[in-house]
Each structure stands twice: as C-alpha cells, then as structure tokens.
Amino acid sequence: MTEIIDREAPPATTGGRTYNNWAQNDTLEDYSLRYAPKSFRRWSPYVVATTALGGIAYLADFAIGGSIAISHGFSSALVAILAAAVVIFLTGIPISYYSAKYSIDMDLLTRGAGFGYLGSTLTSVIYASFTFIFFALEGSIMAQALELGLHIPLAVGYLVCSLIILPLVIYGMTALSKMQVWTQPVWLVLMVAPFVSIAVQEPEKFSQFTHFAGNSPTGSGISMLGIGAGAGVALSLIAQIGEQVDYLRFMPDKTPQNSRQWWGAVLSAGPGWVVLGAAKQIGGAFLAFYIAGSVGLAKANEPIQQYVHGFRTFAAPVALGLATFFVILSQVKINSTNAYSGSLSWSNFFSRLTHRHPGRVVYIFLNVGIALALMEGGVFGFLNTVLGFYSNVAIAWIGAVVADLVINKPLGLSPSYIEFKRAHLHHFNPVGFGSMLIASAVSIAAYFEAFGDYGKAYSPFIALFLAMVLSPLFAVLTKGRYYIARVDDLGEPLLAADGLPSAALLTCTVCTTDFERPDVANCPFHAGAICSLCCSLEKDCHDSCKNGSGSAPGPVTLAMPTMRSAD
C-alpha cells in the first residue's frame, strides 16, 4: 500500500469489502497475509538481520542442551547437537533465500513450494504449534526466574510472562526492530560473561566437562541411541527458520550495489541462527555440568539456575538480580518473536478456512492464550518428550519444502518462481503435501517404536529422508501439473526494467486500494484486478477462474511467467 493508514481512521467501506481498523493499519498488520511491498521494505539489510537474530535470544537452547547432556552424557550430546545444527543450517539456506527474494513469509512460501493453497493450511498449524510450544517453554523459564528472583508464584508468573509481551507484538516489525537492535549488545555481553569468568578462574572445568555422564546408562562416551534421541530433541528447532524468514521477507531487493550485504544478512540471520543456537546448547550442557553438584541434576537444566551460579563467579552480591534481569530480557526478545510469528500463521490458517480476516492483532491473543494454558499445565517438565515428538512433523514439512526448492526447481519439475496467490494455485498439490503426510506418518510410527529402539531414536531423520525423496518422485509422477492452476493473465509485467519485482501500483477492484504488481491477480468474477487478500477472502466465486483446471491441469511449463529478480 502507498501509505500508512491511521489506526483511528474509520473502516473502509468502498468497493464492496470492509476491513476493520486493525486490518487496515499497515503498521499493525505487517502484510500478514500477503507479499511485503517494496514501499514498506524500508529497512537496511543490517537492521533486518539484527532484528531477526534478536529473536534467537531464547534460553530454551540452554535448557535443551542441558537436558540432552544430562540424559545422554557429554559425547553423545555434543555429536547430537552438531548433527542437528548441520541439518538445520543446510535446510535453512534455500528457505531464507527464496523468502528474502520474493518477500513472502513461510506460509506463502510453502503454498508455492509443492503444497497448494489449502494444502499449506496444515503446515500453518504446524508452524503455529512451534510458536506457542516455544512461547510456553520460554515463558516457563521466565517464570522460574520471577519465582527465584522476585518470589512471584509460578502460576502468577506465567500470566505476567504472557501479558508483558502483548504491547510489543501489536506494532509488529516497526516496534520489534527497534527493541531488538537496542537490546542485542546488552544480551550478548551478559550471555557470554559467565563462560569468560569460569575460563579465567576455573579453566579445568572445561576439560572435566568432557567426562560428564549425567544420567546416561552408557556414561560420557558415544552412544548411537543417545545421539539419535538427542538430535531428535535439537531438531525440533528446525521450524525456527520460519520465524527468521518472517523478518527476512522485509529485506530490500537484492541489487548489484547491495549484493554482498544482502547475502551476508540472509545467511547470517537465516540459517546462521543455528550457529549461535548450537553454541548455546553446548553452553547449556556445560552449565548443567557446572552446577549439577550444587542444585542436582533435576534442576541443572533450568537457565535461571545456570546463570545465577554463573554470575556468582564474578558478581556474587548481585548474581540473583543480574540473572533475573538477563532471563527476563532474553525471554522478552524471543517471546515477542514467537507471538508475532504465531499471529502471522494463525492469520493465514483462519483466512483460508473462514474467508474472514479481523486482523493479525486478534491472533496474537489466541497464540498467547494457548501458550499460557501450556505453561499452567507444566509443559517444561515434559521438555524432551514434547520436542522429540514435534520434531518428526516439523522436519517432514521442512524437508518437503526444501526438496522442492533445491531439487524440483533446478530440475524443472516445478516452476522456477514462488506462486502464492489463490487465483493461480490448486487447492492441494500432492508433491509437497503428500510427501509431508507420508514422511510424518512413518516417522511418528517409528517414534512410537514401530521399528525398534533405533527407529525411535532416529525418527526425525527418517522423516527428512522420506520427504526429500518423495517430493521429486511425486513431482515426476504428476508431471508438475498441480503447481499452477492457471496462467497469470493480468497483462501488467511482473518485473520492472531492472529485472526486479515491479512496484507498479494496481487498484484492487474489491477494496479499491492500490497494491504493487506481485500482490495482484486478474479476477474474472469481479472483472478486474484483485489483491491477494481480497482473493483469499472471497467465498462467492467458488474458484470460477480455475473451473476445469482441477480435473485436467496443464503441464507446469504452460504456467511459468518469468519471475526472477536479479541474482
């Protein structure tokens, strides 16, 4: 849109469609269901990357690393964490690139990467589940800090941890970018301070750490079962890439002038998050070992306990207060991202099911409410179980998307570009959607010991392998027919003369608002151009623009307009 609509303005009523103030205000809405236009993407690559990386300040990594080390010992934990990090990094590269290139979030990317318009509805729930599960885990960690540092009962702390996030998330990228940039240096210094202090005062602890056995029946040595089980827990974080690209979609267009900065931002803030993530997990494993003798193994994976004892090594009089502040700061940074990304995902989910969009802000309350219920239910006590199960579904989804981006597209089995508009997509595409369902079903069966102990331990890797194999197989079998339902026949070119997405403004026939060309399609039902949101919410057309295409879809090569930005 060409201007920011004041949130106190009356609802628009022209053109036959009405949106309330929340949905009309771009500062609140953040283009939650559509392409992020060039006119809105005003931030530099550095600011976008810093904002995205600010969201990985979560302390669940410390809890996860501590839990893996306590359960499986040092060696198995180290290998498991590194193996999971390699998988997450490699799968994150293509997702980050395509999201930043086409200025779309994870849901819109999934639609065009082999799932179809309604097929990606299920993945919206998978992604939303990631955001509220981790909101609950992070909120539990923050509540533990409030209980220890301020003597606030856990049940009350859970509520406080939920309510404190709402004001930040309501204003989306505009507020989050400022908060993340200003708090990042303070957070980094506090995070590494205990490790530096221990290295100076007790360097022998690091060598002793390599002999830490925890509760592992095989001691501190390598256990293949331990590696698989530990990696499965760490791989639950693979869906974090969705939160990263929720910010990367606001990257400026890549040009010859900013190419180096653009790639640096995309790689560091996209797949690069897991480098710091893995380091934090290993750090959490070390701190669990360091404090186990003082607090016991049962509490050694709690980040507040880890940092209270860590800060005591150099700031004993204020260690508790400093640790409480650090945990609160970390959890505000990450849970604002969890709530923000969850609101995007729920918006996409409900808009397709109900053909209504009350605004992204409404779904912030839904996502936070679910997370609060999980916190009150004691989700932190089931950390490994919850994350181990979730990783099977999450990695099947990510694996199917990545297979389309790195295998199907280069081989010409799917369109070279990402089409996200309902007007041009089939409801379901068996390539990605079918691959994910089969891979998830098999891996979940493996998780419940259908294939023995090793099958359970390595069930997430089974999901990844099956999704990566089945996606190109189904693309060949279907001849790519279910990617594009009809050609883009709007007439206005998608690309400008410089090869970048066109910023030409077209007026939506339904809401009479101007939108940039990539966000608009031709609508025979309304006899004119229609924006992607009005198209999504239209319930009277019954997809008349695609009548006949569902039963006899044409080959993928018939529906591939040139939609490539300069590389």
Secondary structure, DSSP 8 states (H G I E B T S, - for coil): --S---TTS--B-GGG--B-HHHH-HHHHTTTTS---TTT--S-HHHHHHHHHHTT--SHHHHHHHHHHHHH-HHHHHHHHHHHHHHHHHHHHHHHHHHHHHT--HHHHHIIIII-TTTHHHHHHHHHHHHHHHHHHHHHHHHHHHHHHH---HHHHHHHHHHTTHHHHHTHHHHHHHHHHHHHHHHHHHHHHHHHHHHHH-THHHHHHTT--TT-TTTTS--HHHHHHHHHHHGGGGGHHHHHHHHHTT-----TTTHHHHHHHHHHHTTTHHHHHHHHHHHHHHHHHHHHHHH-TTTTT-HHHHHHHHHHHHHGGGHHHHHHHHHHHHHHHHHHHHHHHHHHHHHHHHHHHHS----HHHHHHHHHHHHHHHHHTTGGGGHHHHHHHHHHHHHHHHHHHHHIIIIITTTTSS-SS----GGG--S--TTHHHHHHHHHHHHHHHHTTTTHHHHHHTHHHHHHHHHHHHHHHHHHHHTTTTS-SS-----S-SB-TTSSB---EEE-TTT--EEEGGGEEEETTTTEEEEHHHHHH--SSTTGGGTTTTTS---GGGG--------
